[in-house]
Amino acid sequence: MMAREQHSVLDPGTLDDGGAPPLPRAAESRPARLRAGLRRHRRWLLPLLVALLLAQMAAVMVTTAVQQTPTIDEPVYVATATVHLREHSLDYNPEHPPLGKLVIAAGIALADPHFDASYKGDQGELGRHLLYESGNDPWRLMFWARLPVIVLTLLFGLVVFAFARELVGAVRGLAALALYAFSPDVIAHGSLATLDVPEAGFLLTSVWLLWRARRRPRLYVPLAGAALGAAVATKMSALPAVPVLVLLAVASVWSARRPADRDARRRALLLGAASAVVVALVAVAVVWASYLVVDPHLRFASTEPVPAVHGLRGRVVDLLPFPRAFLDGMRIQFGLEDYPWQGFLFGHLYTGSHWYYLPAAFLVKTPLGMLALWAAGAVTVVAVRRLRPAAPYLLVPTAVLLAAAMEGSRDFGTRYAIFVPMFLAVAAACTPVLRWRWAPLSTGLLVGFVAVSSLRTFPYYLPYSNEAFGGPAKTYLRLHDSNVDWGQDLGRLADRLRERYPGERIWLVYKGSGVPSYYGIESSDPRKVGVREVHGLLVVSDTSIDKAQGKLAELIDSSRPTDQVGHSITIYRR
């Protein structure tokens, strides 16, 4: 009896030929105990890692927001948000719906700026008047205007993590969150009081909710419609996603029902069609609500000329079920699309647009490890059978929106397709699922490479380019505008001039919405005098260098570069 009891706590298979005493189970199951311990600690370890990634992202975005002066578009959005808040007027900036500016207005309400309601001018003039001529501190006002967008960007990081976790588990979901949190493009534009990241994040949220609707369509289909409406109510460029997401609603309901016979399939199709209608109606309702929140009477008199739009585009605008301010905003957007904008790509200045501009720009401005993981993730989602149902949700909206953006006439920056790093971060997290021995290790190493590349560019995220293209100091040789120089470094320039060049004559060609004299920069425009009269320091925004012609090109060619500010402004000595 005693022998049997003793034998019950030992592993009989551990007795060796020499009769050595058996090892206890506890000693043999150390790996199992380790796994059990990891499972116990996972409850707090996983939230801790998520919090650390988002805290890193928050820290660099807040630092960037504090240090950068207003970019070209921000004063318009900040002024319009103030008008929405104080005057309940839709008259300014009708080319963009109000929801994104209402997000910005949440910060403006806390800043409580002085506002001159009697001022008359266009939206650009109104922005400069609010920031520099109304007794406000532009540093403080811009920080509070940017803060709600920063918070929203962090919340979209949770959506990226949740989406990836549902596809491939929590650990791999951390890889998706890391790619999002270290994306230079997302950090750069998530730190600004602009509309690109909010629009893209709402679109991703809508797709994630439609994915969840495969299990609970009654709950998630209406929520997906609300998120889609929020995207459209932020930027009109979200409209091409509407038919895609409506079809995804049908697919989600079909998957939830899993019909086995003809009658069940018919009912599933009818329910899917009803869900598609719900998504569309809720989205339209959210757009209307965003306008009604600003002005319940929907009064509208555009401060910008509204062009007449004819042909198919005009008929489409007339059929859309949106407020008049939205429709006139679309007409203004079509007018902007018809304008002959200048682009710059790999040293070539051109008028018009190139269809391949955005893919080329992403090739320059995306970390190399991230490019590799995007490609591997897209292949994995299509190739692995259990992940294949997610392919339409992740890849089709990305492809449709990217194709629409590539057709645009403004080759100004990757911000027009900022949804790409969001959607493909989720797809990239699927890479370790590949049946390849080194897939998990390679994924981890590439994510680490992305993190290092991103941290190296701190705090200059707007002009980021990857190592293959020389880093942020060389970006202006390949791209221009919001890829490099969006007027964000005027404050840094003022500090540099005071520290290194006190008392010197300044000749300035600045591309931006800031007012140089406010920051203590007393300068002249070198293009208004003869070339031989320009002596001292020639300071030129890098976008102006890319587009330099005539006298400015002659001045640059005959000057010696001596310094660079923020990788967006070059200082020459003459």
VEXDREN-2710 file (C-alpha; in Angstrom, 1 decimal):
% VEXDREN-2710
k/r/px/py/pz
1/MET/0.0/0.0/0.0
2/MET/2.8/2.4/0.9
3/ALA/4.7/1.5/-2.3
4/ARG/1.6/2.2/-4.4
5/GLU/1.1/5.6/-2.6
6/GLN/4.7/6.6/-3.1
7/HIS/4.7/5.5/-6.7
8/SER/1.6/7.7/-7.3
9/VAL/3.6/10.9/-6.8
10/LEU/6.5/9.8/-9.0
11/ASP/6.9/9.3/-12.7
12/PRO/7.6/5.5/-13.2
13/GLY/9.2/6.3/-16.5
14/THR/12.0/8.2/-14.8
15/LEU/13.6/5.2/-13.0
16/ASP/16.9/4.4/-14.7
17/ASP/18.6/1.0/-14.8
18/GLY/20.8/1.8/-11.8
19/GLY/17.8/2.3/-9.6
20/ALA/18.3/6.0/-9.1
21/PRO/15.5/7.7/-7.4
22/PRO/12.9/9.2/-9.8
23/LEU/12.6/12.9/-10.4
24/PRO/9.5/14.5/-9.0
25/ARG/6.9/15.7/-11.5
26/ALA/7.5/19.3/-10.5
27/ALA/11.1/19.2/-11.7
28/GLU/10.1/17.6/-15.0
29/SER/7.3/19.9/-15.8
30/ARG/9.3/23.1/-15.5
31/PRO/8.5/24.3/-19.0
32/ALA/4.8/23.6/-18.4
33/ARG/5.0/25.6/-15.2
34/LEU/6.8/28.4/-17.0
35/ARG/4.0/28.5/-19.6
36/ALA/1.4/28.5/-16.8
37/GLY/3.2/31.4/-15.1
38/LEU/3.3/33.3/-18.4
39/ARG/-0.5/32.7/-18.7
40/ARG/-1.0/34.0/-15.2
41/HIS/1.1/37.1/-15.9
42/ARG/-0.5/37.7/-19.3
43/ARG/-3.4/39.4/-17.7
44/TRP/-1.3/42.4/-16.7
45/LEU/1.6/42.0/-19.1
46/LEU/-0.4/42.5/-22.3
47/PRO/-2.2/45.7/-21.1
48/LEU/1.2/46.9/-19.9
49/LEU/2.8/46.4/-23.3
50/VAL/-0.1/48.1/-25.1
51/ALA/0.1/51.0/-22.7
52/LEU/3.9/51.3/-23.2
53/LEU/3.5/51.4/-27.0
54/LEU/0.8/54.0/-26.9
55/ALA/2.6/56.0/-24.2
56/GLN/5.7/56.1/-26.5
57/MET/3.5/57.3/-29.3
58/ALA/1.8/59.9/-27.1
59/ALA/5.1/61.2/-25.9
60/VAL/6.6/61.8/-29.4
61/MET/3.3/63.3/-30.7
62/VAL/3.0/65.7/-27.9
63/THR/6.6/66.7/-28.2
64/THR/6.2/67.2/-31.9
65/ALA/3.0/69.2/-31.4
66/VAL/4.7/71.5/-28.9
67/GLN/7.7/72.2/-31.1
68/GLN/6.1/72.8/-34.5
69/THR/4.7/76.0/-35.7
70/PRO/1.4/75.9/-37.7
71/THR/1.5/74.0/-41.0
72/ILE/-0.1/75.3/-44.1
73/ASP/-3.5/73.8/-43.6
74/GLU/-3.9/74.1/-39.8
75/PRO/-4.8/77.8/-39.4
76/VAL/-7.7/77.3/-41.8
77/TYR/-9.0/74.3/-39.8
78/VAL/-8.4/76.0/-36.4
79/ALA/-10.2/79.2/-37.5
80/THR/-13.1/77.3/-39.1
81/ALA/-13.4/75.2/-35.9
82/THR/-13.6/78.4/-33.9
83/VAL/-16.3/79.8/-36.2
84/HIS/-18.2/76.5/-35.8
85/LEU/-17.9/76.8/-32.0
86/ARG/-18.5/80.6/-31.5
87/GLU/-20.7/81.6/-34.5
88/HIS/-22.4/78.3/-35.4
89/SER/-21.7/79.1/-39.0
90/LEU/-20.9/76.7/-41.9
91/ASP/-19.7/79.4/-44.2
92/TYR/-15.9/78.8/-43.9
93/ASN/-14.0/75.8/-45.4
94/PRO/-17.0/74.1/-47.0
95/GLU/-14.8/71.8/-49.0
96/HIS/-14.4/69.7/-45.9
97/PRO/-17.4/68.6/-43.7
98/PRO/-17.5/69.8/-40.1
99/LEU/-16.9/66.7/-38.0
100/GLY/-13.1/66.7/-38.0
101/LYS/-13.2/70.4/-37.2
102/LEU/-15.6/69.8/-34.4
103/VAL/-13.0/67.4/-33.0
104/ILE/-10.4/70.2/-33.2
105/ALA/-13.0/72.6/-31.6
106/ALA/-13.0/70.5/-28.4
107/GLY/-9.4/71.6/-27.8
108/ILE/-10.2/75.2/-28.9
109/ALA/-13.0/75.3/-26.3
110/LEU/-10.5/74.6/-23.6
111/ALA/-8.0/77.2/-25.0
112/ASP/-10.8/79.8/-25.1
113/PRO/-9.1/82.1/-27.6
114/HIS/-10.0/85.7/-28.4
115/PHE/-12.1/85.8/-31.5
116/ASP/-13.0/88.8/-33.7
117/ALA/-16.4/87.9/-35.1
118/SER/-16.5/91.1/-37.2
119/TYR/-13.4/90.2/-39.2
120/LYS/-14.0/89.7/-42.9
121/GLY/-11.6/87.8/-45.0
122/ASP/-11.1/84.4/-46.7
123/GLN/-10.4/81.3/-44.7
124/GLY/-6.6/81.7/-44.9
125/GLU/-6.7/85.3/-43.8
126/LEU/-9.1/84.4/-41.0
127/GLY/-6.6/81.7/-39.7
128/ARG/-3.7/84.1/-39.6
129/HIS/-5.8/86.8/-38.0
130/LEU/-6.9/84.4/-35.2
131/LEU/-3.4/83.2/-34.5
132/TYR/-1.3/86.3/-34.9
133/GLU/-3.5/89.4/-34.8
134/SER/-6.2/88.8/-32.1
135/GLY/-4.0/88.8/-29.0
136/ASN/-3.8/85.0/-28.8
137/ASP/-0.7/82.9/-28.1
138/PRO/-0.3/80.8/-31.3
139/TRP/1.9/78.2/-29.5
140/ARG/-0.8/77.6/-26.8
141/LEU/-3.7/77.7/-29.2
142/MET/-2.1/75.3/-31.7
143/PHE/-1.3/72.8/-28.9
144/TRP/-4.9/72.7/-27.6
145/ALA/-6.2/72.4/-31.2
146/ARG/-3.9/69.5/-31.9
147/LEU/-4.5/67.7/-28.6
148/PRO/-7.9/66.1/-29.6
149/VAL/-6.4/64.7/-32.8
150/ILE/-3.6/63.2/-30.8
151/VAL/-6.1/61.5/-28.4
152/LEU/-8.1/60.3/-31.4
153/THR/-4.9/58.9/-33.0
154/LEU/-4.1/56.9/-29.9
155/LEU/-7.7/55.5/-29.7
156/PHE/-7.3/54.3/-33.3
157/GLY/-4.2/52.5/-32.2
158/LEU/-6.5/50.4/-29.9
159/VAL/-8.6/49.6/-32.9
160/VAL/-5.6/48.4/-34.8
161/PHE/-4.6/46.2/-31.9
162/ALA/-8.1/44.9/-31.4
163/PHE/-8.6/44.1/-35.1
164/ALA/-5.3/42.2/-35.3
165/ARG/-5.9/40.4/-32.0
166/GLU/-9.2/39.0/-33.3
167/LEU/-7.4/37.8/-36.4
168/VAL/-4.2/36.3/-35.1
169/GLY/-4.1/36.6/-31.3
170/ALA/-2.9/39.2/-28.8
171/VAL/0.8/38.7/-29.2
172/ARG/0.7/39.3/-32.9
173/GLY/-1.7/42.1/-32.3
174/LEU/1.1/43.8/-30.4
175/ALA/3.1/43.7/-33.7
176/ALA/0.3/45.5/-35.5
177/LEU/0.1/48.1/-32.7
178/ALA/3.9/48.6/-32.8
179/LEU/3.9/49.2/-36.6
180/TYR/1.1/51.7/-36.1
181/ALA/2.7/53.4/-33.1
182/PHE/6.1/53.8/-34.8
183/SER/4.8/54.8/-38.2
184/PRO/6.4/58.2/-39.0
185/ASP/3.5/59.2/-41.2
186/VAL/0.9/58.4/-38.6
187/ILE/2.9/60.2/-35.9
188/ALA/3.5/63.2/-38.1
189/HIS/-0.1/63.8/-39.1
190/GLY/-1.6/62.5/-35.9
191/SER/0.2/65.4/-34.2
192/LEU/-1.5/68.1/-36.3
193/ALA/-4.9/69.8/-36.2
194/THR/-5.7/68.3/-39.6
195/LEU/-8.3/65.8/-41.0
196/ASP/-6.3/63.0/-42.6
197/VAL/-5.8/60.8/-39.6
198/PRO/-9.3/61.2/-38.2
199/GLU/-10.8/60.2/-41.6
200/ALA/-8.6/57.2/-42.0
201/GLY/-9.1/56.0/-38.4
202/PHE/-12.9/56.2/-38.7
203/LEU/-12.7/54.2/-41.9
204/LEU/-10.6/51.5/-40.2
205/THR/-13.0/51.5/-37.2
206/SER/-16.0/50.9/-39.6
207/VAL/-14.2/48.0/-41.3
208/TRP/-13.3/46.4/-37.9
209/LEU/-16.9/46.7/-36.8
210/LEU/-18.1/45.1/-40.0
211/TRP/-15.7/42.3/-39.3
212/ARG/-17.2/41.9/-35.8
213/ALA/-20.6/41.9/-37.4
214/ARG/-19.8/38.4/-38.8
215/ARG/-20.8/37.2/-35.3
216/ARG/-23.3/39.9/-34.0
217/PRO/-24.7/41.8/-37.0
218/ARG/-27.5/43.4/-35.1
219/LEU/-25.1/45.2/-32.8
220/TYR/-22.2/46.0/-35.1
221/VAL/-23.8/46.8/-38.4
222/PRO/-25.3/50.1/-37.2
223/LEU/-22.1/51.0/-35.3
224/ALA/-20.2/50.4/-38.5
225/GLY/-22.5/52.7/-40.4
226/ALA/-21.9/55.4/-37.7
227/ALA/-18.1/55.1/-38.1
228/LEU/-18.4/55.2/-41.9
229/GLY/-20.6/58.4/-41.5
230/ALA/-18.0/59.9/-39.2
231/ALA/-15.3/59.3/-41.9
232/VAL/-17.5/60.9/-44.6
233/ALA/-18.4/63.8/-42.3
234/THR/-14.6/64.4/-41.8
235/LYS/-13.4/64.3/-45.4
236/MET/-15.2/63.8/-48.7
237/SER/-12.4/61.6/-49.9
238/ALA/-14.0/58.8/-47.8
239/LEU/-16.9/58.6/-50.3
240/PRO/-15.3/55.9/-52.5
241/ALA/-15.2/53.6/-49.5
242/VAL/-19.0/53.7/-49.1
243/PRO/-20.0/51.1/-51.8
244/VAL/-17.1/48.9/-50.6
245/LEU/-18.3/48.9/-47.0
246/VAL/-21.9/48.5/-48.0
247/LEU/-20.9/45.3/-49.8
248/LEU/-18.9/44.2/-46.8
249/ALA/-22.0/44.6/-44.7
250/VAL/-23.7/42.1/-46.9
251/ALA/-20.8/39.7/-46.7
252/SER/-20.8/40.0/-42.9
253/VAL/-24.4/39.1/-42.5
254/TRP/-24.0/36.2/-45.0
255/SER/-21.2/34.9/-42.9
256/ALA/-23.2/35.3/-39.7
257/ARG/-26.1/33.4/-41.1
258/ARG/-24.1/30.6/-42.9
259/PRO/-27.0/29.5/-45.1
260/ALA/-27.1/25.8/-45.9
261/ASP/-30.1/25.6/-48.4
262/ARG/-31.7/27.8/-51.0
263/ASP/-34.4/29.3/-48.7
264/ALA/-31.7/30.1/-46.1
265/ARG/-29.5/31.7/-48.8
266/ARG/-32.5/33.8/-49.9
267/ARG/-33.2/35.0/-46.4
268/ALA/-29.5/35.7/-45.8
269/LEU/-29.3/37.8/-49.0
270/LEU/-32.4/39.8/-47.9
271/LEU/-30.9/40.4/-44.5
272/GLY/-27.6/41.4/-46.0
273/ALA/-29.4/43.9/-48.3
274/ALA/-31.2/45.3/-45.3
275/SER/-27.9/45.6/-43.4
276/ALA/-26.4/47.4/-46.4
277/VAL/-29.3/49.9/-46.3
278/VAL/-28.8/50.3/-42.6
279/VAL/-25.1/51.1/-43.0
280/ALA/-25.8/53.7/-45.7
281/LEU/-28.7/55.3/-43.9
282/VAL/-26.8/55.6/-40.6
283/ALA/-23.8/57.0/-42.4
284/VAL/-26.0/59.6/-44.1
285/ALA/-27.6/60.5/-40.8
286/VAL/-24.2/61.0/-39.1
287/VAL/-23.2/63.4/-41.9
288/TRP/-26.5/65.4/-41.5
289/ALA/-26.0/65.4/-37.7
290/SER/-22.5/66.9/-38.0
291/TYR/-23.9/69.9/-40.0
292/LEU/-26.9/70.3/-37.7
293/VAL/-24.7/70.4/-34.6
294/VAL/-22.9/73.4/-36.1
295/ASP/-26.1/75.2/-37.3
296/PRO/-29.5/73.6/-36.7
297/HIS/-30.9/76.0/-39.4
298/LEU/-28.3/74.9/-42.0
299/ARG/-27.7/78.4/-43.1
300/PHE/-24.9/78.6/-45.6
301/ALA/-23.2/81.2/-47.7
302/SER/-19.8/80.1/-48.9
303/THR/-16.9/82.5/-48.4
304/GLU/-15.2/80.8/-51.4
305/PRO/-16.4/80.8/-55.0
306/VAL/-18.4/77.7/-55.8
307/PRO/-17.7/76.5/-59.4
308/ALA/-20.3/75.0/-61.6
309/VAL/-19.8/71.3/-62.1
310/HIS/-21.2/69.8/-65.3
311/GLY/-21.4/66.3/-66.8
312/LEU/-21.4/63.1/-64.9
313/ARG/-19.7/64.7/-61.8
314/GLY/-22.4/67.4/-61.6
315/ARG/-25.2/64.8/-61.9
316/VAL/-23.6/62.7/-59.1
317/VAL/-23.3/65.7/-56.8
318/ASP/-27.0/66.6/-57.4
319/LEU/-28.1/63.0/-56.5
320/LEU/-26.2/62.8/-53.1
321/PRO/-28.5/63.0/-50.1
322/PHE/-26.5/65.5/-48.1
323/PRO/-26.9/69.1/-47.0
324/ARG/-26.3/71.9/-49.5
325/ALA/-23.1/72.9/-47.8
326/PHE/-21.7/69.4/-48.4
327/LEU/-22.7/69.5/-52.0
328/ASP/-21.2/72.9/-52.6
329/GLY/-18.1/71.7/-50.8
330/MET/-17.9/68.8/-53.3
331/ARG/-18.2/71.3/-56.2
332/ILE/-15.3/73.3/-54.7
333/GLN/-13.3/70.0/-54.4
334/PHE/-13.9/69.2/-58.1
335/GLY/-12.8/72.7/-58.9
336/LEU/-9.5/72.1/-57.0
337/GLU/-9.1/68.9/-58.9
338/ASP/-9.2/70.8/-62.2
339/TYR/-6.5/73.2/-61.1
340/PRO/-3.0/72.6/-62.7
341/TRP/-1.0/71.9/-59.5
342/GLN/2.7/71.4/-59.5
343/GLY/4.2/68.2/-58.4
344/PHE/7.8/67.1/-57.5
345/LEU/9.1/63.6/-57.6
346/PHE/12.7/62.3/-57.6
347/GLY/14.1/65.7/-58.6
348/HIS/11.6/66.3/-61.4
349/LEU/9.2/69.3/-61.2
350/TYR/6.1/68.9/-63.3
351/THR/2.6/70.3/-63.8
352/GLY/-0.3/67.9/-63.2
353/SER/-0.1/64.5/-61.5
354/HIS/1.4/61.1/-62.0
355/TRP/-0.7/58.1/-61.2
356/TYR/2.3/56.4/-59.6
357/TYR/3.2/59.3/-57.3
358/LEU/1.7/57.8/-54.1
359/PRO/3.3/54.4/-54.4
360/ALA/6.6/56.1/-55.1
361/ALA/6.2/58.4/-52.1
362/PHE/5.4/55.5/-49.8
363/LEU/8.5/53.8/-51.0
364/VAL/10.5/56.8/-49.8
365/LYS/8.6/57.6/-46.6
366/THR/7.9/54.2/-45.2
367/PRO/10.4/52.3/-43.0
368/LEU/12.0/49.5/-44.9
369/GLY/11.0/46.9/-42.4
370/MET/7.4/48.1/-42.6
371/LEU/7.4/47.8/-46.4
372/ALA/8.5/44.2/-46.1
373/LEU/5.9/43.4/-43.5
374/TRP/3.1/45.1/-45.5
375/ALA/3.9/42.9/-48.5
376/ALA/4.3/39.7/-46.4
377/GLY/1.1/40.4/-44.5
378/ALA/-0.9/41.0/-47.7
379/VAL/0.4/37.7/-49.1
380/THR/-0.4/35.9/-45.8
381/VAL/-3.9/37.1/-45.6
382/VAL/-4.6/35.8/-49.1
383/ALA/-2.6/32.6/-48.9
384/VAL/-3.5/31.2/-45.5
385/ARG/-6.9/29.6/-45.6
386/ARG/-8.2/30.6/-42.2
387/LEU/-7.2/34.3/-42.8
388/ARG/-8.6/34.5/-46.3
389/PRO/-12.1/35.8/-45.1
390/ALA/-10.3/38.9/-43.7
391/ALA/-8.7/39.7/-47.1
392/PRO/-11.8/41.7/-48.4
393/TYR/-11.9/43.7/-45.2
394/LEU/-8.3/44.6/-45.1
395/LEU/-7.1/44.7/-48.7
396/VAL/-10.1/45.7/-50.8
397/PRO/-10.9/49.0/-49.0
398/THR/-7.2/49.9/-49.0
399/ALA/-6.9/49.2/-52.8
400/VAL/-10.1/51.1/-53.7
401/LEU/-9.2/54.1/-51.6
402/LEU/-5.6/54.1/-52.8
403/ALA/-6.7/53.9/-56.5
404/ALA/-9.0/56.9/-55.9
405/ALA/-6.2/58.8/-54.2
406/MET/-3.9/58.0/-57.1
407/GLU/-6.4/59.5/-59.5
408/GLY/-6.2/62.9/-57.7
409/SER/-4.6/65.9/-59.1
410/ARG/-2.6/67.0/-56.0
411/ASP/0.7/65.2/-55.7
412/PHE/1.4/66.7/-52.3
413/GLY/2.0/63.9/-49.9
414/THR/1.3/60.5/-48.4
415/ARG/-1.2/62.1/-46.1
416/TYR/-3.8/61.6/-48.9
417/ALA/-3.4/57.9/-48.3
418/ILE/-2.7/57.8/-44.6
419/PHE/-5.1/54.9/-44.3
420/VAL/-2.5/52.6/-45.9
421/PRO/-0.2/52.3/-42.8
422/MET/-3.3/51.7/-40.6
423/PHE/-5.0/48.9/-42.6
424/LEU/-1.7/47.2/-43.6
425/ALA/-0.4/47.3/-40.0
426/VAL/-3.3/44.8/-39.2
427/ALA/-2.4/42.7/-42.3
428/ALA/1.3/42.7/-41.4
429/ALA/0.5/41.2/-38.0
430/CYS/-0.6/38.1/-39.9
431/THR/2.9/37.4/-41.2
432/PRO/4.0/35.0/-38.4
433/VAL/1.1/32.7/-39.3
434/LEU/3.1/31.7/-42.5
435/ARG/4.4/28.1/-42.3
436/TRP/7.9/29.2/-42.4
437/ARG/10.3/28.4/-39.6
438/TRP/11.7/31.9/-39.3
439/ALA/8.5/33.9/-39.8
440/PRO/8.0/34.8/-36.1
441/LEU/11.6/35.8/-35.5
442/SER/11.8/37.7/-38.8
443/THR/8.6/39.6/-37.9
444/GLY/10.0/40.6/-34.6
445/LEU/13.3/41.7/-36.0
446/LEU/11.6/43.8/-38.7
447/VAL/9.3/45.4/-36.2
448/GLY/12.4/46.3/-34.1
449/PHE/14.1/47.8/-37.3
450/VAL/11.0/49.9/-37.8
451/ALA/11.1/51.2/-34.2
452/VAL/14.8/52.1/-34.5
453/SER/14.2/53.9/-37.8
454/SER/11.3/55.8/-36.4
455/LEU/13.0/56.8/-33.2
456/ARG/16.1/58.0/-35.1
457/THR/14.0/60.7/-36.9
458/PHE/12.6/62.1/-33.6
459/PRO/11.3/64.8/-33.5
460/TYR/11.3/65.5/-37.3
461/TYR/8.6/63.1/-38.5
462/LEU/7.1/65.1/-41.4
463/PRO/10.4/65.0/-43.4
464/TYR/11.1/61.3/-42.6
465/SER/12.4/59.1/-45.4
466/ASN/13.9/55.6/-44.9
467/GLU/17.6/54.7/-44.9
468/ALA/17.6/53.6/-48.6
469/PHE/16.8/57.2/-49.6
470/GLY/19.3/58.9/-47.2
471/GLY/17.0/59.7/-44.2
472/PRO/15.1/62.9/-43.4
473/ALA/18.0/65.2/-44.5
474/LYS/17.6/64.0/-48.1
475/THR/13.9/63.8/-48.4
476/TYR/13.6/67.2/-50.2
477/LEU/15.7/65.8/-53.0
478/ARG/12.8/63.3/-53.9
479/LEU/9.6/64.9/-52.6
480/HIS/8.1/68.2/-51.5
481/ASP/5.2/69.8/-49.7
482/SER/3.6/67.9/-46.8
483/ASN/6.1/65.1/-47.3
484/VAL/9.0/67.4/-46.2
485/ASP/8.2/71.1/-45.7
486/TRP/4.8/72.2/-44.6
487/GLY/5.8/75.3/-42.8
488/GLN/6.3/73.5/-39.5
489/ASP/9.8/74.8/-38.6
490/LEU/9.4/78.6/-38.5
491/GLY/9.8/78.6/-34.8
492/ARG/12.9/76.5/-35.0
493/LEU/14.3/78.8/-37.6
494/ALA/13.8/81.8/-35.3
495/ASP/15.7/80.0/-32.6
496/ARG/18.6/79.0/-34.9
497/LEU/19.0/82.5/-36.3
498/ARG/19.1/84.0/-32.7
499/GLU/21.6/81.4/-31.5
500/ARG/24.0/81.2/-34.5
501/TYR/23.5/84.3/-36.7
502/PRO/22.6/87.3/-34.5
503/GLY/22.5/90.6/-36.3
504/GLU/22.9/89.2/-39.8
505/ARG/20.8/90.3/-42.8
506/ILE/18.1/87.8/-43.5
507/TRP/16.6/87.1/-47.0
508/LEU/13.7/84.7/-46.5
509/VAL/11.6/82.6/-48.9
510/TYR/9.3/80.8/-46.6
511/LYS/6.5/78.5/-47.7
512/GLY/3.9/78.3/-44.9
513/SER/1.1/80.0/-43.0
514/GLY/3.2/81.3/-40.1
515/VAL/4.1/85.0/-39.8
516/PRO/7.9/85.3/-39.6
517/SER/7.9/88.7/-37.8
518/TYR/5.8/87.2/-34.9
519/TYR/8.7/84.9/-34.1
520/GLY/11.3/87.7/-34.3
521/ILE/12.5/87.1/-37.9
522/GLU/13.1/90.4/-39.6
523/SER/13.7/89.6/-43.3
524/SER/13.2/90.7/-46.9
525/ASP/12.1/88.8/-50.0
526/PRO/15.2/88.3/-52.2
527/ARG/13.0/87.9/-55.3
528/LYS/12.0/91.5/-55.1
529/VAL/15.5/92.9/-55.6
530/GLY/18.4/92.3/-58.0
531/VAL/20.6/89.3/-57.5
532/ARG/23.7/91.4/-56.7
533/GLU/21.8/93.1/-53.9
534/VAL/21.3/89.9/-51.9
535/HIS/24.1/89.6/-49.3
536/GLY/24.1/87.8/-45.9
537/LEU/21.9/84.8/-45.2
538/LEU/19.5/83.4/-47.8
539/VAL/17.0/81.2/-46.0
540/VAL/14.7/79.1/-48.2
541/SER/12.0/76.5/-47.5
542/ASP/12.9/73.2/-49.1
543/THR/9.7/73.1/-51.1
544/SER/10.7/76.4/-52.6
545/ILE/14.1/75.0/-53.4
546/ASP/12.4/72.1/-55.3
547/LYS/10.2/74.5/-57.3
548/ALA/12.8/77.2/-57.7
549/GLN/12.9/78.9/-61.1
550/GLY/14.2/82.2/-62.5
551/LYS/15.8/84.6/-60.0
552/LEU/15.4/82.3/-57.0
553/ALA/17.1/79.4/-58.8
554/GLU/20.0/81.8/-59.7
555/LEU/20.3/82.9/-56.1
556/ILE/20.4/79.3/-54.8
557/ASP/23.0/78.2/-57.4
558/SER/25.3/81.1/-56.5
559/SER/25.0/80.6/-52.8
560/ARG/26.7/78.2/-50.4
561/PRO/24.5/76.0/-48.1
562/THR/25.7/76.3/-44.5
563/ASP/22.9/75.0/-42.3
564/GLN/19.6/73.1/-42.2
565/VAL/16.6/73.6/-39.9
566/GLY/14.3/70.7/-39.1
567/HIS/15.3/69.0/-42.5
568/SER/12.8/71.4/-44.1
569/ILE/14.6/74.8/-44.3
570/THR/18.0/75.4/-45.8
571/ILE/20.3/78.4/-44.9
572/TYR/22.7/79.6/-47.5
573/ARG/25.6/82.1/-47.1
574/ARG/26.0/84.8/-49.8
END
